[in-house]
Amino acid sequence: MSWTRWERPPGDIVALISKLKGGEPMPKVGEHLNPVVENNFKYHAPKAGQTEKYGAIREKAKELAYLIDNLCPNSREKSVAFTELETAVMWANAAIARNE
């Protein structure tokens, strides 16, 4: 029987991954075995001063977005430039949220 990507694969996926890792048991959520994973996948409430930093980054990105919008012809490349700029803002904000 086949399954679609939207359905859970047959069998216990945790057991399968454990077997692939050489029999090591998979950590359960909350065991905090990898501090990087724990930090990257938790909610980071804004701390004092961070909201202003996020705003400053967004304002400069918006300035660049308008420059791109005014100078570049509508095209796939322009769309990619906007997407990558949005990505840069997201990662810059993540750097602040995760590391301060």
Secondary structure, DSSP 8 states (H G I E B T S, - for coil): ----TTS--SS-HHHHHHHHTTS-----TT----HHHHHHTS-----TTHHHHHHHHHHHHHHHHHHHHHHS-SSHHHHHHHHHHHHHHHHHHHHHHHH-
